[in-house]
Amino acid sequence: MDSDAILVIGLFLGVLAIPALLNSFSEGAPPRSAAILVMIASVLIVVALYQKPSGYRIADIPGVIVKVIGRVIN
């Protein structure tokens, strides 16, 4: 798996963690599943950053997401 796909998966899991965090805090429950999602997303993003020597700029991320989605669809 290349670094672009790892980055997109990490970002996707990070976005999924937001509703889980909000749900846990609104119910007063400990955010265990959300914390696990955040940790997995963080690890995936860090791995993607280490695998790509030139790194990612913020402006590059939408293009990377579109490129990975395009590869999945085709």
N, C-alpha and C positions, 0 to 999 in steps of 0.2 A: 504494500500500500504506500502510495507516495505522500509527501508531506502536505500537499494541497487537500487531499481527501481527509487526512487526519485532522487538519485544521478545521475543515467544514464540519466534521462529526463533533469535534470538541465544541465549536460554537453552537451547534444545534443542541447538544446536551446542556450547554450553559443557558440557552434560552428556555429549554424545558424546565430547568431548575427554578426559574423565577415564579411561575404559578404554584409550584410545589412549596416554595418558601412562603409565599403569601398565604396559602391555605393553612400551612402549619401554624404560622403566627396568628392567624385569625381564629383558629380553633384552640389556641393555647397549648398545642401539642409540641413536643420537641421535633425539630425539623431533621429527622434522621435520614429519610430518603432523599430529601433535598440536599443535605450536606454531602451525601455520597455522590449524587449527581454533580455537584459543584467540584468535588475532588477529582472525579473522573474527567470532567471537562477541562479542568486546570491541567491535569497531567497530559491529556491529549494535545492541548494547545502548546504546552512547553515542549513536548516531543516534536511537534511540527516545527516549532521555531528552531530547535537544535538541528533538525534534519536539513533545513534549508540554509545554506551558508550565508546567502545574502539577506535573509530575513524577510519579513513582511512589513510593508507600510500600511497604514490605515486605509489609504486610498486604493491599495491593491486588493483588499479583502472582498469587495463586491464582485470584482472580476474573477477572483478565485472561486467564489461561490457559484457564479454562473457557469464557469468552466467545468467544475465538478458535477453540477446538476446536468449539464449538457452531456458529459460522458456517461452518466448513469442512464439518461433517457435513451441515448443512442446505443 
